[in-house]
């Protein structure tokens, strides 16, 4: 019975003719829109102010762990540098997450977040750095293998931000983190 309901839901999601969205995006939209509505209400409430931009580089401890490894292991620092080579992609992504897009409406907010996450993935995939040659030489990797590694990292980062970056989660890296928590009233 449960399997039948799941298949029915998936069938309904994939049957939509008004949009060319994948069923994953349609499901994500359906699950996430209530949070975007809470964020919309907060953003439109009188007295709500956007905090100053901050960034931690790549969230989830990636930048801090990378720096820790580089400080303690000279070979790591020589081969990979003191920061992830795609850290600029993360900072650009943080800028998008900070203000949650120009249009505060829930639908536009969802679309802006989806776009920001796609841009992050594309940026990380396209990353190249001076350390790439060291990686190829030190670990006997081909250019294709290095590109595949960046691609795998990009997919993992995309999935992580899609899963853990929604609005109104209370997490410091949430969509709209430049605004107060969704359950706080402006000025609190």
C-alpha positions as a Markdown table, in Angstrom:
| # | Residue | x | y | z |
|---|---|---|---|---|
| 1 | Unk | 0.0 | 0.0 | 0.0 |
| 2 | Unk | 2.8 | 2.4 | 0.9 |
| 3 | Unk | 4.7 | 1.6 | -2.3 |
| 4 | Unk | 1.5 | 2.3 | -4.3 |
| 5 | Unk | 1.1 | 5.7 | -2.7 |
| 6 | Unk | 4.8 | 6.6 | -3.4 |
| 7 | Unk | 4.4 | 5.5 | -7.0 |
| 8 | Unk | 1.2 | 7.6 | -7.3 |
| 9 | Unk | 2.9 | 10.7 | -5.9 |
| 10 | Unk | 6.0 | 10.2 | -8.2 |
| 11 | Unk | 3.6 | 9.7 | -11.1 |
| 12 | Unk | 1.7 | 12.9 | -10.3 |
| 13 | Unk | 4.9 | 14.8 | -10.0 |
| 14 | Unk | 6.3 | 13.6 | -13.3 |
| 15 | Unk | 3.0 | 14.0 | -15.1 |
| 16 | Unk | 3.0 | 17.8 | -14.8 |
| 17 | Unk | 2.8 | 19.4 | -18.3 |
| 18 | Unk | 3.0 | 23.0 | -17.2 |
| 19 | Unk | 6.7 | 22.7 | -16.4 |
| 20 | Unk | 9.7 | 20.9 | -17.6 |
| 21 | Unk | 11.1 | 20.5 | -14.1 |
| 22 | Unk | 12.5 | 17.1 | -13.1 |
| 23 | Unk | 10.5 | 15.2 | -10.5 |
| 24 | Unk | 13.3 | 15.8 | -8.0 |
| 25 | Unk | 13.0 | 19.6 | -8.4 |
| 26 | Unk | 9.2 | 19.4 | -8.2 |
| 27 | Unk | 9.4 | 17.3 | -5.0 |
| 28 | Unk | 12.0 | 19.7 | -3.6 |
| 29 | Unk | 9.8 | 22.7 | -4.4 |
| 30 | Unk | 6.8 | 21.1 | -2.8 |
| 31 | Unk | 8.7 | 20.3 | 0.4 |
| 32 | Unk | 10.7 | 23.5 | 0.6 |
| 33 | Unk | 8.1 | 26.2 | -0.3 |
| 34 | Unk | 6.6 | 26.5 | 3.2 |
| 35 | Unk | 10.1 | 27.5 | 4.5 |
| 36 | Unk | 10.5 | 30.0 | 1.6 |
| 37 | Unk | 7.1 | 31.5 | 2.6 |
| 38 | Unk | 8.2 | 31.9 | 6.2 |
| 39 | Unk | 11.3 | 33.7 | 4.9 |
| 40 | Unk | 9.2 | 35.8 | 2.6 |
| 41 | Unk | 7.0 | 36.9 | 5.6 |
| 42 | Unk | 10.2 | 37.8 | 7.5 |
| 43 | Unk | 11.7 | 39.7 | 4.7 |
| 44 | Unk | 8.6 | 41.7 | 4.1 |
| 45 | Unk | 7.9 | 42.4 | 7.8 |
| 46 | Unk | 8.5 | 46.0 | 8.8 |
| 47 | Unk | 11.9 | 46.5 | 10.6 |
| 48 | Unk | 13.6 | 43.5 | 9.1 |
| 49 | Unk | 17.2 | 44.3 | 8.2 |
| 50 | Unk | 19.8 | 42.4 | 6.3 |
| 51 | Unk | 22.9 | 41.8 | 8.4 |
| 52 | Unk | 26.4 | 42.6 | 7.0 |
| 53 | Unk | 27.8 | 39.9 | 4.7 |
| 54 | Unk | 30.0 | 37.2 | 6.3 |
| 55 | Unk | 31.6 | 34.1 | 4.9 |
| 56 | Unk | 33.4 | 31.1 | 6.2 |
| 57 | Unk | 34.7 | 30.1 | 2.8 |
| 58 | Unk | 33.4 | 26.7 | 2.2 |
| 59 | Unk | 30.9 | 25.7 | 4.8 |
| 60 | Unk | 30.6 | 22.4 | 6.7 |
| 61 | Unk | 34.2 | 22.8 | 7.9 |
| 62 | Unk | 35.7 | 22.3 | 4.5 |
| 63 | Unk | 37.8 | 25.5 | 4.5 |
| 64 | Unk | 38.8 | 25.3 | 8.1 |
| 65 | Unk | 39.8 | 21.6 | 7.9 |
| 66 | Unk | 41.7 | 22.3 | 4.7 |
| 67 | Unk | 43.6 | 25.2 | 6.4 |
| 68 | Unk | 44.2 | 23.0 | 9.5 |
| 69 | Unk | 45.8 | 20.3 | 7.3 |
| 70 | Unk | 47.9 | 22.8 | 5.3 |
| 71 | Unk | 49.2 | 24.3 | 8.6 |
| 72 | Unk | 50.2 | 21.0 | 10.1 |
| 73 | Unk | 51.4 | 19.1 | 7.0 |
| 74 | Unk | 53.8 | 20.9 | 4.7 |
| 75 | Unk | 53.4 | 18.2 | 2.0 |
| 76 | Unk | 49.6 | 18.8 | 2.0 |
| 77 | Unk | 50.2 | 22.5 | 1.8 |
| 78 | Unk | 52.7 | 22.1 | -1.1 |
| 79 | Unk | 50.4 | 19.8 | -3.0 |
| 80 | Unk | 47.1 | 21.4 | -2.4 |
| 81 | Unk | 47.6 | 24.8 | -0.9 |
| 82 | Unk | 46.2 | 26.5 | 2.2 |
| 83 | Unk | 42.6 | 26.8 | 0.9 |
| 84 | Unk | 40.4 | 24.6 | -1.3 |
| 85 | Unk | 41.0 | 25.7 | -4.9 |
| 86 | Unk | 37.3 | 26.2 | -5.4 |
| 87 | Unk | 36.9 | 28.4 | -2.3 |
| 88 | Unk | 36.0 | 31.5 | -4.4 |
| 89 | Unk | 33.0 | 29.5 | -5.7 |
| 90 | Unk | 31.9 | 29.0 | -2.1 |
| 91 | Unk | 32.2 | 32.7 | -1.3 |
| 92 | Unk | 30.1 | 33.6 | -4.4 |
| 93 | Unk | 27.6 | 31.0 | -3.2 |
| 94 | Unk | 27.6 | 32.5 | 0.2 |
| 95 | Unk | 26.8 | 36.0 | -1.3 |
| 96 | Unk | 23.7 | 34.5 | -3.0 |
| 97 | Unk | 22.7 | 32.7 | 0.2 |
| 98 | Unk | 23.2 | 35.8 | 2.4 |
| 99 | Unk | 20.5 | 37.9 | 0.9 |
| 100 | Unk | 18.3 | 35.1 | -0.5 |
| 101 | Unk | 17.9 | 36.7 | -3.9 |
| 102 | Unk | 16.4 | 40.0 | -5.1 |
| 103 | Unk | 12.7 | 38.9 | -5.2 |
| 104 | Unk | 11.4 | 37.9 | -1.7 |
| 105 | Unk | 8.5 | 35.9 | -3.0 |
| 106 | Unk | 8.6 | 32.2 | -2.1 |
| 107 | Unk | 8.6 | 30.9 | -5.6 |
| 108 | Unk | 11.3 | 33.3 | -6.7 |
| 109 | Unk | 13.3 | 32.5 | -3.6 |
| 110 | Unk | 13.2 | 28.8 | -4.4 |
| 111 | Unk | 14.3 | 29.4 | -8.0 |
| 112 | Unk | 17.1 | 31.7 | -6.9 |
| 113 | Unk | 18.4 | 29.1 | -4.4 |
| 114 | Unk | 18.3 | 26.4 | -7.0 |
| 115 | Unk | 20.2 | 28.6 | -9.5 |
| 116 | Unk | 22.8 | 29.5 | -6.9 |
| 117 | Unk | 23.4 | 25.8 | -6.1 |
| 118 | Unk | 23.7 | 25.0 | -9.8 |
| 119 | Unk | 26.2 | 27.8 | -10.2 |
| 120 | Unk | 28.2 | 26.5 | -7.3 |
| 121 | Unk | 28.4 | 23.0 | -8.9 |
| 122 | Unk | 29.4 | 24.4 | -12.2 |
| 123 | Unk | 32.0 | 26.7 | -10.7 |
| 124 | Unk | 33.6 | 23.8 | -8.7 |
| 125 | Unk | 33.6 | 21.5 | -11.7 |
| 126 | Unk | 35.4 | 24.2 | -13.8 |
| 127 | Unk | 38.0 | 24.9 | -11.1 |
| 128 | Unk | 41.6 | 24.6 | -12.1 |
| 129 | Unk | 44.6 | 25.6 | -10.0 |
| 130 | Unk | 48.3 | 25.6 | -10.1 |
| 131 | Unk | 48.2 | 22.6 | -7.8 |
| 132 | Unk | 46.6 | 20.5 | -10.5 |
| 133 | Unk | 50.0 | 19.8 | -12.1 |
| 134 | Unk | 51.3 | 18.8 | -8.7 |
| 135 | Unk | 48.4 | 16.4 | -8.2 |
| 136 | Unk | 49.0 | 14.9 | -11.6 |
| 137 | Unk | 52.7 | 14.4 | -10.9 |
| 138 | Unk | 52.6 | 13.4 | -7.2 |
| 139 | Unk | 49.7 | 11.0 | -7.5 |
| 140 | Unk | 50.2 | 9.9 | -11.2 |
| 141 | Unk | 46.8 | 11.2 | -12.3 |
| 142 | Unk | 45.8 | 12.1 | -15.8 |
| 143 | Unk | 44.1 | 15.4 | -16.5 |
| 144 | Unk | 40.9 | 13.5 | -17.0 |
| 145 | Unk | 41.2 | 12.0 | -13.5 |
| 146 | Unk | 41.7 | 15.4 | -12.0 |
| 147 | Unk | 38.7 | 16.7 | -13.8 |
| 148 | Unk | 36.6 | 13.7 | -12.6 |
| 149 | Unk | 37.7 | 14.4 | -9.0 |
| 150 | Unk | 36.6 | 18.0 | -9.3 |
| 151 | Unk | 33.3 | 16.8 | -10.9 |
| 152 | Unk | 32.7 | 14.3 | -8.0 |
| 153 | Unk | 33.4 | 17.0 | -5.4 |
| 154 | Unk | 31.1 | 19.4 | -7.3 |
| 155 | Unk | 28.2 | 16.9 | -7.3 |
| 156 | Unk | 28.8 | 16.1 | -3.6 |
| 157 | Unk | 28.8 | 19.9 | -2.7 |
| 158 | Unk | 25.6 | 20.4 | -4.7 |
| 159 | Unk | 23.8 | 17.6 | -2.9 |
| 160 | Unk | 25.0 | 18.9 | 0.4 |
| 161 | Unk | 23.8 | 22.4 | -0.1 |
| 162 | Unk | 20.5 | 21.2 | -1.5 |
| 163 | Unk | 20.0 | 19.0 | 1.5 |
| 164 | Unk | 21.3 | 21.3 | 4.3 |
| 165 | Unk | 20.9 | 24.8 | 3.0 |
| 166 | Unk | 17.2 | 25.4 | 3.0 |
| 167 | Unk | 15.7 | 28.5 | 4.5 |
| 168 | Unk | 14.5 | 28.7 | 8.1 |
| 169 | Unk | 16.6 | 25.8 | 9.3 |
| 170 | Unk | 18.4 | 27.6 | 12.0 |
| 171 | Unk | 21.7 | 26.6 | 10.5 |
| 172 | Unk | 24.3 | 29.3 | 10.0 |
| 173 | Unk | 24.7 | 28.4 | 6.3 |
| 174 | Unk | 20.9 | 28.5 | 5.5 |
| 175 | Unk | 19.4 | 30.3 | 2.5 |
| 176 | Unk | 18.8 | 33.9 | 3.7 |
| 177 | Unk | 21.3 | 33.7 | 6.6 |
| 178 | Unk | 21.8 | 37.4 | 6.4 |
| 179 | Unk | 18.3 | 37.8 | 7.9 |
| 180 | Unk | 17.3 | 36.9 | 11.4 |
| 181 | Unk | 16.0 | 33.4 | 12.0 |
| 182 | Unk | 12.5 | 33.0 | 10.5 |
| 183 | Unk | 10.9 | 32.5 | 13.9 |
| 184 | Unk | 12.3 | 35.7 | 15.3 |
| 185 | Unk | 10.5 | 39.0 | 15.1 |
| 186 | Unk | 12.4 | 41.9 | 13.5 |
| 187 | Unk | 14.6 | 43.7 | 16.1 |
| 188 | Unk | 15.0 | 40.6 | 18.4 |
